[in-house]
Amino acid sequence: MDQFKKYVNELFNWNKDMRDFLASEKVEENSELWTKLDQFTGLIESVSSPLSNNELIDLQSKAETIHADMEDYFKRKQNIGDIWIEESVVSLGRHSLPDLTYSYDALEPYISQEIMELHHKKHHKAYVDGLNKAELELKTARENNNFALIKHWSRELSFHGSGHYLHTIFWKNMSPHGGGSPTGQLLHEIERYFGSLIYFRRHFAEAAKQVEGNGWAILVWSPRARHLEILQTEKHMNMTQWDTIPILVIDVWEHAFYLQYKNNREEYIKNWWKVVNWNDVEMRFDRARELKWQPF
């Protein structure tokens, strides 16, 4: 009961902060944002007893939708020059361990306090430290033009970076108020692609069970194919970082250059720069920046 009251109180405070922010930015009173906040206020005020898991998820989903609508509104305002929004940037070698939004014992009995504390403070922290070290070592390599250890530090960058980013998602994928089933558009998409919620859960559980060695099962959205998919990854990565969007790529498999350059990959890469479509690269960069995750 106490946790429920605390959660509802946090929603009240969040709602008030959003209203104060709209007022400070002089958003028109007839704006759709005000209407949605008014509706959300009424929804919160009608809550008088603990809700079911599905009702809590629905309440949280409505709050997240309003927040997303506000971000979109102010992004459009920024585009026409009415206001300025300063973006957060993680400086090279300055990644930090994100705080949890709940206490270490909040997921008990399903995940113990001891596990959560060790997992977050020790293991995730180690990935943050490893990522920072790899970035700094690669910076030194660039400055000294000494790439003798580039294979090692690139591997460290991939391993620790993916560990940091995946764990950052993982913590937010869990909640003391979690459980139940997905709703809305996500449920529709799961049923459309996997056939049913039962099929999806079975598939995801088996992917997690059967991944070889240490790794993850991951539900992903493919922006190109426009559908969900379930992946397995050993360790944290296969020489990549999850939750990233490619901007510029070069294929260095032998089939990309061998018939022309034989084993002279260096010459192939040197000439490849002459055919880079920078207009496309810049377009991808601009579009990628539209997707803004909170940095840590």
Secondary structure, 3 states (H helix, E strand, C coil): CHHHHHHHHHHHHHHHHHHHHHHHCCCCCCCHHHHHHHHHHHHHHCCCCCCCHHHHHHHHHHHHHHHHHHHHHHHHHHHCCCCCCCCCCCCCCCCCCCCCCCCCCCCCCCCCHHHHHHHHHHHHHHHHHHHHHHHHHHHHHHHHCCCCCHHHHHHHHHHHHHHHHHHHHHHHCCCCCCCCCCCHHHHHHHHHHHCCHHHHHHHHHHHHHHCCCCEEEEEEEECCCCEEEEEEEECCCCCCCCCCCCCCCCCCCHHHCHHHHCCCHHHHHHHHHHHCCHHHHHHHHHHHHCCCCCCC
